[in-house]
Amino acid sequence: MARVICSRCHYPEKTCVCEHIETLECSTEIIILQHPDETQHAKGSARLVSLTLSKAQCVVGETADDF
């Protein structure tokens, strides 16, 4: 049986952190360039940063053409 995953934070429902995430208003736009291999890491820090900062965006790619 597959685990139920939270659609917002992408952690298993049992360890969902959404109730602890506070979005911070930020005047600076932040773009996180993430390697595709990193998207499968359990910690998901790039994803968490994009949930925390109002103007953060996570872009996945390997080369300059991907971005």
N, C-alpha and C positions, 0 to 999 in steps of 0.2 A: 504494500500500500504506500503510495506517494505521500510525502508530507504536504500539508497545506502551507502555502507561501503567501506572505503579505504582499499585496499588489503595490504598496507604496514604498516600503523599505526593502523589500525582497528577501527578508529574513524569514525563517520558518515561523509560523504563527505563534508557536510556543515561546520564541525569543524575540518577537516583534518589539522594536524600539520606538515606534511612532509616538506613543504617548509621552516620550521623553524628549522628542525633538522640538526645539523652539526655532522658528525661522527668524533670522536676524536680518534687518534691513541694512543694505549695503549700497553705497553710492557708486562703488566700483564694480564693473562687470568682470567676472572671473570665469575663465574658460579653462577647464581641466582637460588636458590631452592624455588619454588613457590607452595603453596598449591592449589589444584584444585579449591577450592571455590574462591580463589583470581583471577582466570582468568576471571571471569565474572564481576569484579568491573569496573566501568566506567572509573576511572582514568587510570588504566593500567600502573602504574609506572614501574613495572618490564619489561614490553614490551618496554616502552620508553627508559629505560636504555640500553636494548639490541640493540636498534636501534642507540643509541648515541655512545656507546663504541665499537671500532672495534673488540675487543676480548671478548665480553660479550656474554653469552649464557644463556637462560632461560630454566630450566628443571622443568616440572610440576610433582608432586607426593605427596604422603602422608607419606610413610614409607621409611626406608632405602633401602628396596628391589626395590622401584620405581626408585631410583637414581643409 
